Amino acid sequence: MLTDTIIEDERWQAAGLEALAETAATAVLAHLDIDEAFEIAVLGCDDARIAALNADFRDKPQPTNVLSWPSEDLSAEEPGGKPLLPEMEELGDIAIAYQTCEREAQEQGKPFQAHVTHLIVHAVLHLLGYDHISDADATLMEGIEVEILGKLGLPDPYRELDGPQGL
């Protein structure tokens, strides 16, 4: 398996985080034609835990939806460029907070599993060196996310939903 999922908040078990993470991460590597055997650790936690992690690593003591820590810097050398391929077997770690994801999905009128899948795709792209700091990087990253999600049968997360959609 590509992902090693650790469940700290039991609601993630019922939500199927392990399968969602594996599907999303595998889809990212397949889309980018990366055949290597890698490992990604995924932590399914609550808002309190992710707020502590956000404070420790980003000096932002509040909950967020997802955090990622790449094992190595794979960033492209110029904005909008393609990131480097990893040299290590471990791509990195991801933490995702249940309450924030649930609230965002409700506020945005999106199915929970579709929102979580998008966030895992987004986080895996970060592990691979993609970012959204510059407009060129954001355009590249968002375009790749939309393509991957489309292959999974999920709607474009950056447009308004016209009606019920989801997994």
Buried (B, 14 or more C-beta within 10 A) or exposed (E): EBBBBBBBBEBBEEBBBBEBBBBBBBBBBEBBEEEEEBBBBBBBBBBEBBBEBBEEEEEEEEBBBBBBBBBBEBBBEEBEEBBBEBEEEBBBBBBBBBBBBBBBBEEEEBBBBBBBBBBBBBBBBBBBBBBBEEEBBBEBBBEBBBEBBEEBEBBBBEEEBEEEBBB
